[in-house]
Amino acid sequence: MLERFYPGEYVDSTYEIDFDRLYEDGYRGVIFDIDNTLVPHDAPADDQARELFRHLHEMGMDTCLLSNNKEPRVKHFADKVGS
């Protein structure tokens, strides 16, 4: 059952993913971890992360942050990227 959540493709960086193609293929939501996925461990949201979320929301993609960080870190990051 959980296999549907396993990656079907591996890339070196989140920022290499063609989210426009995924949207065209029918995907309407993305779940992200924060540390070492969007930014280095414990780093704040940066311009690259903010631009990614702006683009995703502009195209109509829903986003979700799923993290083992404490709530204040996740909330602060979400506020900065507009998630």
C-alpha positions in Angstrom: 0.0 0.0 0.0 2.7 2.5 0.9 4.6 1.7 -2.4 2.6 4.5 -4.0 4.6 7.0 -1.9 8.0 5.6 -3.0 9.9 7.7 -5.5 9.8 6.5 -9.1 12.7 8.7 -10.0 15.8 10.0 -8.1 17.5 13.4 -8.7 20.4 15.2 -6.9 18.2 18.2 -6.0 14.6 19.1 -5.6 15.3 22.0 -7.9 16.0 19.7 -10.8 12.5 18.3 -10.8 10.3 19.4 -13.7 7.2 20.3 -11.7 5.6 21.7 -14.9 5.7 18.3 -16.5 4.3 16.7 -13.3 1.4 19.1 -13.4 0.8 18.3 -17.1 0.8 14.6 -16.1 -2.0 15.3 -13.6 -0.2 15.7 -10.3 -1.7 18.4 -8.2 0.2 18.2 -4.9 3.7 17.8 -3.6 4.9 16.8 -0.2 8.3 18.2 0.9 10.6 17.6 3.8 12.5 20.8 4.7 16.1 19.9 5.8 18.4 18.6 3.1 15.5 18.7 0.6 14.6 22.3 0.3 17.5 23.9 2.2 20.6 22.6 4.1 19.9 21.3 7.7 18.6 24.1 10.0 19.0 26.8 7.2 16.2 29.3 6.8 14.0 29.5 3.7 16.0 31.0 0.9 15.1 32.8 -2.3 15.3 29.5 -4.3 12.7 27.8 -2.0 10.5 30.9 -2.0 10.6 31.0 -5.8 9.8 27.3 -6.1 6.7 27.6 -3.8 5.6 30.7 -5.6 5.8 28.9 -9.0 4.1 25.8 -7.7 1.2 27.8 -6.2 0.9 29.9 -9.3 0.5 26.8 -11.5 -2.2 25.5 -9.1 -0.1 22.9 -7.3 -0.9 22.2 -3.6 2.1 21.9 -1.3 2.6 20.3 2.1 5.6 20.3 4.5 6.1 17.0 6.3 9.0 17.1 8.7 10.4 15.6 11.9 11.4 19.2 13.0 9.7 20.8 15.9 6.6 22.8 15.1 8.2 26.3 15.4 10.8 25.5 12.7 8.2 24.1 10.3 5.8 27.0 10.9 8.5 29.6 10.4 9.6 27.9 7.2 6.1 27.6 5.9 5.4 31.2 6.6 8.5 32.2 4.6 7.7 30.1 1.6 3.9 30.7 1.6 3.0 27.0 2.1 
